[in-house]
Amino acid sequence: MADRYIEVSLVKRGITCTARLLDDRAPVTCAAVWDALPLGSDVYHAKYARNEIYALFPPFAEAEPPLENPTVTPIPGDLCYFSFAGTELGTKSYGYDREVRSGTTVVDLALFYERNNLLLNADVGWVPGIVWGQVVEGLAEMAEGCNDLWRSGAAGETLSFRRA
């Protein structure tokens, strides 16, 4: 299979990077995301994982992908996929303005933009993610935008994923 690429953007800031899908390492996850594109939603900056931005989506795969190509120590440029039961994100400490309910699933698509990340959450422990993509172009500019997001806030900003 030929390499597939996507664009990941902070829409309001006008910053885009390009990532290669890791079809050889996470084929089920890559297929699920690719088939669902384009995707976009409010962006959040991580509280626990450190140098991460992410967006939350309703489930879009026929079945949630298995834990393929897992990590708890993502590196700069990693795109990760997480799936959470609604109740896992239901505490007010997470700061989400949407209602989360038991019996629901929330998909988290994340971009890690700098080093020294650790997927350890004080509420639930280790949170392995599926590494399904790697940024191959534009990471430095995206990291600057992510740091600005951290310092000036995420309100009104969208994280989008689309085919390149």
N, C-alpha and C positions, 0 to 999 in steps of 0.2 A: 504494500500500500504506500502511495506517495505521502510525504509529510503533509499534514494539515495545519493551518495557522488561523489564529483568531486575533482580533484587536480587543484590548481591554482599555477602557477609557474612564477618566473622571470628566464627565460631560461638561459641567459648568466651568471647570478650569481649563478645558480644551487640551487635556493631556492624554495621549494615547501611546500604548506600548504594544508590541507584537509578541505573541507566544506561540510556541510549537506544541501541539497536542502530543502527549506521550502514549500514542496508540499501542506501542509495543509493551508498555508496562502497566497500563490501566485501560485496557480496551473497552470494557463494559462502561466505565465512567465516561470515557471520551465519547463513545457513541451516544450516551444519554444526553450529555451536554451539547454536542454538535447538533443533534436532532432537535433540540429545544431552542437553539439560537434563532433570533437575537433575544437576549435577556437584559433587563436593566431594572434597578431598584435603588432605593435610598442606600447610601453608603454609610458604614459605621467604621470607626477605628477601634481596634481591639483594646480591651482593658487588661486582659491577662496574658495573652500570647506575645505581646510586645509590638513588633513591627509588622502589623497586619491591618489591611483594610478588607472589608467584606460587605456583601449584600445578601439579604434573605429572600427566598422565593418559596412559593408553594411547590410541592413535589411535581416534577415534570417527567420522570421516568416511569415506565410501566411498572417496574419493581425497583426498589432502591439498590444501587450497585453494591457488590460485596466489597469488603475492605481489601482492595488491591493496591499495591505500591504504597503501603502505609508509612507514615512518619509521625513522630512527636517532636521532631527538631527540623522544621522546614528551613530551607536556605533562601537567600535572596533570589527572587524571580520565580519561586514555586507558586503554582496555582493549586489550591487544595479544595476538596469537596468534603463537606460534612453534612450529616443528616441527624437532626435532633427531634425527639418527641417534643410536642408543644410545651409540656410541663417542665422540660429541662430548661427552657428559657423564660419561665413564667415569673421569676422573682423580679421585683422592681429594680434590683441592683443592676440589671442588664440595661435598663433605660429604654426599652422598646416601647413605642407608643401604640402598638397593635395588640389586640387581645390574643392571648395564647391559651389554648384549651387542651385538655387531655384528649387523646384519640387523634390528634393532628400531627403532621410531620412538617418540619421546616428544613429547607435545604439552604445551606450556607456555602456560597462560592467566595473564596478568599484569595487575595494576592499578598504574598510576603515580600517586602521591599528592602529589607536590611537583615543583617545577621543577628545571632544570639536570641532566637525564638525558642520558646518551650511551650508545648501544648499541654499545660497543666492548669486545671481549673480548680479553684478552692472549693467549689460546690460539689463537683463530681469526680475529681481526680484526673487521670490521664485521658486526653481526648485525641486519639489518633485521627489524622486526616488522610484522605486519598490524594496523592500527588498526581495530577492528571495533565499538567501543562508546565512549561518552563518559558519564561520571558527570554526572548533572543534579541530584542531590539527595543531601546527606549526605556530601560530600567532606571537609569540615572535621573532622567526627567520625571518619571513616575514617582521615584523616591522623594524628589523635591516636593512634588504635589502632595504626597502622602504626609510628609512632615508639616506642610502648610495646613493640611486638613487637621492634623493632630493639634497644632497650635491655634488655628483660627476657627475651627469647628466644621462640622460636617453638614449642618442644616442647609437644605436646598441643593445638595450635591447628589449626583447619581453615579453609580458604578455600572458600566454597561459592558457586555460581552457580545461580540458579533463576529461572523466569519470574515476573514481577511480576503 
